[in-house]
Amino acid sequence: MAAYQTALQGAFAEHQATLNSLATKSCTKVKLLPSLTTKLVRTPEELSTCDALIIPGGESTTMAILARISGLLEPLREFVNTKPAWGTCAGAILLAETIEGGKKGGQELLGGISVKIGRNGFGSQVW
């Protein structure tokens, strides 16, 4: 079994470390579960090999911009409407159908989950 996650921006390294930890602790001790491998997704080609996907936390606007630049935005939209996807923090924002408190001018979303989510736009993250 493979755990795939987007690696455009955000906490993908932390997610991968946690998943690798699970792979060595949990799945290898339960004989009924297959071994777990983790893979990072940065391109449409890598996404095409996925059965399920994790979209980590980070900054949702930046993730959407990087997904568009890398040609991954539209393939991600198709993916999340046909296969399992899970998002934490910014990933959850991207997976929402609509957002409340979004940035001026709007924000590109992937959709896929029929929820309205509140975005915590507290201004610049640079001090």
N, C-alpha and C positions, 0 to 999 in steps of 0.2 A: 504494500500500500504506500502511496506517495502523498505527501502533503505539499501542495503548491501554494505559493504566495507571491503577490506582486512585490517587486523590489524597485519601485520607482523613487520613493522618498519615504521617510518616516521610520517606524520601528520594525522594519523587516528583519534586521539583524537580531533583535531581541526575540522576535517570534521564532526565527530559525533556531536560535539557541535553545529555547524552550521546547520546540518540537524535537530537536536532536536529543534533548534530555529525556523526553518521553520515549523516544525510540530505543534508548539504551536501558531504560528502567522498566517501563510498563509492558510494551509489546513483546519484548524478548522473554519476559517471565510468564506470559500467558500463552500457552502453546496454541490456542485456538485463533489467536490474532496473527496476521501476517506481519513481517517486519516492516518498519516504518522508515521511509526515506523522505528527505525534504528537498524541494527544488524551488529555485527563485525564478520568477517570470518577469522578463523585461521586454519581450518582443512578441508579436503576433504568432510567430512560429512556435515559441515556447508555450504560449497559451493554448495552441491547438493540441498539445499533448496532455492537457489537464482534464481530469474528471471532476475536480472540485477545487475551490480557490479560497484563500484567506487574503483579505485586503486589510493591512495593518493600520494603526494609528499614525498620525503625522499631520500634515496640513492639506486639507482636502482640495483647496484651490490649486496648490502647487502640484498635487498628484494628478489632477485633471489636466492641467497644462502639459505636464510631462507625458501623460498618456496620449494626448493629442499629437505632440511633437514626434513621439516614437511610433505613431501609427497604431497604437494599442487601444485608443478610446472606443472606436466602433466595434472592434472584436470583443472588447470587454462587455459592452452593452449587449451584444448578442449572447455572450457566454452566460451572463447573470440571469438572462431570461430563459435559459434552457438547462442550466446545470447548477448544482449547489454552490453557494458563495456565502462567506461569513465575513463581516467587517467589524473591526473594533475602532471606536472613536472616529477618526476621519474616514475610515473604511465604511463605517455605518452610515455616515453622511452621504458618501458617494452612492451607496446602495439604495438610499431612500428615493421614493417617487417625487417628493417635494420637500423643500426645506423652509423653515421659518427663521428669520433673522439672517438671511444670506447676504452676501456682499452686494454692494451697489452694482447694477448692471447684470446681475444674475450670476449663476454658477453652473457649470456643466456637471450633470449627474449621470450615473450609470442607470439608475432605476433598478428594477428587479425585485424590490421588496415594497409591498404596498403599505408604506408608512409615511407619515409626515414627521420630520425630525427637526429639533431646534438646534441651530448652529450658534456656538458661543463666540460671536465676533466681538471680542473685547479690544480690538485695535491691534496695533503693531506688536509683534512678539520680539522686537529688537529694543533693547534698553538704551 
